[in-house]
């Protein structure tokens, strides 16, 4: 009998998804789990924890509740331990504040002994003789390395901000990604002209925050996007059924060419603006013009950024209005680019890259239970969090389906049904409801 590994699963990265896996693993006595994060503490998009900003999912879409509503790690129990349950009920809003969601996750992370912060995972290799993964970690504070072993790995390293190529060379104090907004907010006080680029939720929240400061700041605000309109998210009950296990199963069953065709058309399910945010922006714009005041805010859709020139007092931006095919210039002191995120490269998996099966486009092939398809010589599994949109659909980055994905992973790890998953969660029949004659 070979040497037994130290753990059944090692989690790499502690964002909301792997934190949810840690929470649902807690108390399962025959599942040895540990989770590592290089940062010293849990902090979820700290640059965007704007006062008043809320999640786009309700409180039941926390780390655990949709598969284990009695868990001690639920958002409701967090509120109870903070003596905030009555106050939250009086708020009459299902969507938690982002700051409170972050505090909730910190409460869970700081309470779970399986979560180890300040420890970076440097590499993952496969030991074919002992049939387990070998994980090299390093303590950030001391630089001390440690080798641990595990039957399985769960990769949840998250995403990273993306600046368009036209802005990368200009990045600095005057041009930065929206992920840095709160860190740089105090430095904006002297700017009399600020331009926000991008029409997703982050861009809208930043524009709204700057708009709310207009009472104390005499400045020009611009909000420019290449999207054809400042569009609201498709937030209807039937639309939300795309974020159920039913739709994930349906999407997974489709051929890859069909999946690749569908995904771009579903942007308004996850990459648009909440109606509440748009209404708040419109209300403030309306108030600003009472009494005939000329607007100092300019909203421009269908405009694509082509080039940037930095000068002593800011930068000059060249745009093309895509529908009219005309050019215009904007001279501004500061650019905040709400231009999205991309999946962070999994450099730690490079030593086992030759064991991972790829599709025709060079992407990882991923099983329905969120495991990378590995060479048959590998007995263990590598699970991925929010890296499977191309195989599982729009639900991959959604906080609401994180608990279902983690329940699926835990049931696989345990080799039994630890958590019950719903047989039917949607009224919509995504596949053909009747057999062909």
C-alpha positions in Angstrom: 0.0 0.0 0.0 1.4 3.4 -1.0 2.0 6.4 1.1 -1.3 8.2 2.0 -1.6 11.8 0.9 -1.9 14.6 3.5 -5.3 15.8 2.2 -8.3 14.7 0.1 -8.5 18.1 -1.5 -6.3 21.2 -1.6 -8.0 24.5 -2.6 -5.8 27.0 -4.4 -7.1 30.6 -4.0 -9.8 31.8 -1.5 -12.3 33.8 -3.3 -16.1 33.4 -2.8 -16.2 30.1 -4.7 -13.4 28.2 -2.9 -14.5 29.8 0.3 -17.9 28.3 -0.3 -16.2 24.9 -0.9 -14.4 25.3 2.4 -17.7 26.2 4.2 -19.6 23.2 2.8 -16.6 20.9 3.5 -16.6 22.0 7.2 -17.9 19.2 9.4 -17.5 16.4 6.9 -15.3 14.2 9.0 -14.0 11.9 6.3 -13.0 14.8 4.0 -9.6 16.3 4.7 -9.5 19.8 3.1 -7.2 22.8 3.2 -7.3 26.1 1.3 -4.5 28.5 0.6 -4.5 32.1 -0.4 -1.5 34.4 -1.0 -3.2 37.5 0.3 -3.0 38.2 4.0 -6.8 38.4 4.4 -10.0 37.8 2.4 -10.9 40.9 0.5 -13.4 40.8 -2.4 -12.9 43.5 -5.1 -11.8 46.1 -2.4 -11.6 48.9 -5.0 -15.3 48.5 -5.8 -16.8 48.4 -2.3 -18.6 51.7 -2.9 -20.9 52.9 -0.2 -24.5 51.9 -1.1 -23.5 49.4 -3.9 -25.4 46.1 -3.6 -24.9 42.6 -5.0 -26.8 41.7 -8.1 -27.9 38.4 -6.4 -30.2 38.0 -3.3 -28.9 37.0 0.1 -30.0 33.4 -0.4 -27.3 33.2 -3.1 -24.6 33.2 -0.3 -21.9 30.6 0.1 -24.1 27.8 1.3 -27.9 28.4 1.5 -29.1 27.1 -1.8 -27.9 23.6 -1.1 -27.7 23.7 2.7 -30.0 26.3 4.2 -29.3 25.1 7.8 -25.6 25.7 7.5 -24.0 27.7 10.3 -22.1 29.6 7.5 -25.3 31.2 5.9 -25.7 34.9 5.5 -28.7 34.8 7.8 -26.6 33.3 10.6 -23.9 35.9 10.0 -26.5 38.6 10.4 -27.8 36.8 13.6 -24.3 36.7 15.1 -23.8 40.4 14.3 -27.2 41.3 15.9 -28.3 42.7 12.5 -31.1 40.2 11.5 -34.0 42.5 12.5 -32.3 45.5 11.0 -31.8 43.7 7.7 -35.4 42.5 7.6 -36.5 46.1 7.9 -34.3 47.1 5.0 -36.9 45.4 2.7 -34.2 44.6 0.1 -33.1 41.0 -0.8 -29.8 42.2 -2.2 -27.0 42.7 0.4 -24.6 45.6 0.4 -21.3 44.7 -1.2 -19.5 45.9 1.9 -21.6 43.6 4.0 -21.1 40.7 1.7 -17.4 41.2 2.0 -17.7 41.3 5.8 -19.8 38.1 5.7 -17.1 36.3 3.7 -14.4 37.6 6.0 -16.4 36.3 9.0 -16.5 32.8 7.3 -12.9 32.8 6.2 -11.6 33.9 9.7 -13.7 31.2 11.4 -12.7 28.2 9.2 -9.5 26.4 10.3 -9.1 25.0 6.8 -8.5 28.5 5.3 -4.8 29.5 5.4 -4.0 33.1 4.3 -0.6 34.5 3.5 0.4 31.2 1.8 1.1 31.1 -1.9 0.8 27.9 -3.9 3.8 27.9 -6.3 3.2 24.7 -8.3 1.2 21.5 -8.6 2.8 18.3 -10.0 1.5 14.7 -10.3 3.4 11.9 -8.6 2.6 8.9 -10.8 4.3 6.4 -8.3 2.3 7.4 -5.3 -0.7 8.5 -7.4 -1.3 11.9 -5.8 -0.7 15.6 -6.4 2.4 17.3 -4.9 1.7 20.9 -4.0 4.5 23.4 -3.2 3.5 26.3 -1.0 5.4 29.3 0.3 4.7 31.4 3.3 4.6 35.1 2.1 6.0 36.5 5.4 8.9 34.2 5.9 9.6 32.8 2.4 9.5 29.3 3.9 8.6 26.5 1.4 6.5 23.5 2.3 5.5 20.4 0.3 2.1 18.8 0.8 0.2 16.1 -1.0 -3.4 15.6 -2.0 -5.6 13.3 -3.9 -7.5 16.2 -5.5 -7.1 19.9 -6.2 -9.6 22.7 -6.5 -8.4 25.8 -8.4 -10.2 29.0 -7.6 -7.7 31.7 -8.5 -10.2 34.2 -9.8 -9.9 36.8 -12.5 -7.7 39.8 -13.2 -8.6 43.3 -14.5 -8.2 44.0 -18.2 -7.2 47.3 -19.8 -7.6 47.6 -23.5 -4.4 47.7 -25.6 -5.1 51.4 -26.3 -4.9 52.3 -22.6 -2.2 50.0 -21.4 0.7 52.3 -22.3 -1.0 55.2 -20.6 -1.8 53.3 -17.3 -0.9 55.3 -14.2 -2.4 57.9 -11.9 -4.5 59.4 -14.6 -5.5 56.2 -16.4 -6.5 53.2 -14.4 -8.9 50.2 -14.2 -12.1 50.5 -12.2 -10.8 47.8 -9.8 -8.5 50.5 -8.4 -11.3 53.1 -8.0 -11.5 53.4 -4.2 -7.8 53.2 -3.8 -7.4 56.2 -6.1 -10.5 58.1 -5.1 -8.8 60.7 -2.9 -6.5 61.6 -5.8 -9.4 62.6 -7.9 -10.3 65.7 -5.9 -8.2 68.0 -8.0 -9.5 66.8 -11.3 -12.1 69.0 -13.1 -12.8 66.5 -15.9 -13.2 62.7 -15.5 -14.1 60.2 -18.1 -15.5 56.7 -17.3 -15.2 54.1 -20.1 -17.4 51.0 -20.1 -21.1 50.3 -19.5 -21.2 47.3 -17.2 -22.3 47.4 -13.6 -18.9 48.6 -12.4 -18.8 51.5 -14.8 -22.4 52.5 -13.8 -21.7 52.4 -10.1 -18.5 54.5 -10.5 -20.4 57.1 -12.6 -23.2 57.2 -10.1 -20.7 57.7 -7.2 -18.9 60.5 -9.0 -22.3 62.0 -9.9 -23.3 62.0 -6.2 -20.2 64.0 -5.5 -21.1 66.7 -8.0 -22.6 68.8 -5.1 -19.1 69.3 -3.7 -17.1 69.0 -6.9 -17.4 71.4 -9.9 -16.3 69.1 -12.6 -17.3 67.6 -16.0 -18.2 63.9 -16.0 -18.3 61.8 -19.1 -19.5 58.2 -19.5 -18.6 56.7 -22.8 -19.1 53.1 -24.0 -18.8 51.1 -27.3 -22.0 49.4 -26.4 -25.0 50.6 -28.5 -26.9 51.7 -25.3 -26.7 51.9 -21.5 -28.8 48.7 -21.2 -30.4 47.1 -18.1 -29.7 43.6 -17.1 -32.3 41.1 -18.2 -33.5 40.6 -14.6 -36.8 38.8 -15.0 -37.8 35.6 -13.2 -37.7 33.5 -16.3 -34.5 35.1 -17.5 -32.9 34.2 -14.1 -33.7 30.6 -14.8 -30.5 30.6 -16.9 -28.7 30.6 -13.6 -30.2 27.2 -12.4 -28.6 23.7 -12.5 -31.3 22.9 -15.1 -29.8 25.4 -17.6 -26.2 24.4 -16.8 -27.1 20.7 -17.5 -28.8 21.7 -20.8 -25.9 24.0 -21.9 -23.3 21.3 -21.1 -25.2 18.8 -23.4 -24.8 21.1 -26.4 -22.1 20.8 -29.0 -19.1 23.1 -28.5 -19.8 25.1 -31.7 -23.3 25.8 -30.5 -22.1 26.8 -27.1 -19.6 29.2 -28.6 -22.4 30.7 -30.7 -24.8 31.1 -27.7 -22.5 32.7 -25.1 -21.8 36.1 -26.7 -25.5 36.6 -27.3 -26.2 36.3 -23.6 -24.2 39.3 -22.4 -27.3 41.0 -21.0 -27.8 38.2 -18.5 -24.5 39.0 -16.7 -22.8 42.0 -18.3 -25.3 44.8 -18.1 -26.6 47.3 -15.5 -29.1 46.9 -12.8 -32.3 48.8 -13.3 -31.9 50.4 -9.8 -28.5 51.8 -10.7 -29.8 53.2 -14.0 -32.8 54.7 -12.2 -30.5 56.4 -9.6 -28.3 57.8 -12.3 -31.3 59.2 -14.3 -32.8 60.7 -11.2 -29.6 62.6 -10.3 -29.2 63.8 -13.9 -32.8 65.1 -13.8 -32.3 66.9 -10.5 -29.1 68.5 -11.8 -31.0 70.3 -14.6 -33.8 71.8 -12.4 -34.0 75.6 -13.0 -32.4 75.3 -16.4 -28.9 74.4 -15.2 -26.8 73.3 -18.2 -25.6 69.7 -17.8 -21.9 69.0 -17.1 -22.4 65.3 -17.6 -22.2 63.6 -21.0 -23.3 60.1 -21.7 -22.2 58.7 -25.1 -22.9 55.1 -26.3 -21.7 53.5 -29.5 -18.3 55.1 -29.3 -15.1 53.0 -29.6 -11.8 54.2 -28.2 -9.1 54.2 -31.0 -6.1 56.0 -29.5 -4.8 57.9 -26.5 -2.2 60.7 -26.1 -0.9 61.7 -22.7 -0.1 65.4 -22.0 0.9 67.4 -19.0 -2.7 68.0 -17.8 -4.2 64.7 -18.7 -4.9 62.8 -21.9 -6.6 63.2 -25.2 -8.8 60.4 -26.4 -9.8 59.6 -30.0 -13.1 57.9 -30.4 -15.1 56.6 -33.4 -18.9 56.7 -33.3 -19.5 53.3 -34.8 -23.0 53.8 -36.1 -22.2 57.1 -37.9 -18.5 56.1 -38.6 -17.4 59.6 -37.5 -14.4 60.5 -35.2 -14.4 62.9 -32.2 -11.9 63.9 -29.6 -12.2 64.1 -25.8 -9.6 66.0 -23.7 -9.9 64.8 -20.1 -7.8 64.8 -16.9 -8.5 61.3 -15.8 -9.8 58.0 -17.4 -11.4 55.2 -15.3 -11.6 52.1 -17.4 -14.5 49.8 -16.4 -13.4 47.3 -19.1 -13.9 44.0 -17.3 -11.9 41.1 -16.2 -10.4 37.9 -17.7 -9.7 34.5 -16.2 -6.3 34.6 -14.4 -3.7 32.3 -16.1 -3.3 29.1 -14.0 0.5 29.2 -14.0 0.6 26.7 -11.1 -0.8 24.0 -13.4 2.0 24.3 -16.0 3.9 21.2 -14.6 0.8 19.1 -15.4 -0.2 20.9 -18.6 0.8 17.9 -20.6 -1.8 15.8 -18.7 -4.7 18.2 -19.4 -7.0 17.5 -22.4 -7.7 20.5 -24.6 -10.4 21.2 -27.1 -9.9 22.4 -30.7 -9.6 26.0 -29.6 -6.9 25.1 -27.1 -9.2 25.5 -24.0 -9.4 23.0 -21.1 -11.9 20.3 -21.6 -14.0 20.1 -18.4 -16.4 17.4 -17.2 -20.0 18.1 -16.1 -18.8 17.8 -12.5 -16.3 20.7 -13.1 -13.3 18.4 -13.3 -10.5 19.0 -15.9 -10.4 16.0 -18.3 -7.0 14.6 -17.5 -4.8 11.8 -18.9 -6.1 8.4 -17.8 -2.9 7.8 -15.8 -4.0 10.5 -13.3 -6.1 9.0 -10.6 -7.0 12.3 -8.8 -9.1 15.2 -10.0 -8.5 18.9 -10.6 -11.7 20.9 -10.1 -12.0 24.4 -11.5 -14.1 27.4 -10.2 -15.3 30.0 -12.7 -13.1 28.7 -15.5 -15.8 26.7 -17.4 -18.0 29.3 -19.1 -17.1 27.7 -22.5 -18.5 24.4 -21.3 -21.1 25.2 -18.6 -22.4 28.6 -19.8 -23.2 32.0 -18.2 -23.6 30.5 -14.7 -19.9 29.9 -14.3 -19.1 33.4 -12.7 -22.5 33.7 -11.0 -22.4 33.8 -7.2 -25.8 32.2 -7.0 -24.7 28.9 -8.5 -21.4 28.7 -6.5 -23.1 26.6 -3.8 -24.5 24.1 -6.3 -21.1 23.7 -8.0 -19.4 23.2 -4.7 -22.1 20.6 -3.6 -21.4 18.8 -6.9 -17.7 18.8 -6.2 -18.1 17.6 -2.6 -20.4 14.8 -3.6 -17.8 13.7 -6.1 -15.0 13.9 -3.5 -16.9 12.0 -0.9 -18.1 9.4 -3.3 -21.7 9.8 -1.9 -24.5 12.3 -1.8 -23.5 14.6 1.0 -25.7 17.4 -0.4 -29.0 17.0 -2.2 -29.2 18.9 -5.5 -32.6 19.8 -7.0 -33.9 17.5 -9.7 -35.9 20.4 -11.2 -35.1 24.1 -10.4 -36.6 25.9 -13.4 -40.1 26.0 -15.0 -38.5 26.5 -18.4 -37.9 23.3 -20.5 -34.6 24.3 -22.1 -34.3 21.0 -24.0 -37.0 19.6 -26.3 -39.8 18.6 -23.9 -41.3 15.9 -26.2 -39.5 13.1 -28.0 -39.6 13.2 -31.8 -42.2 11.0 -33.6 
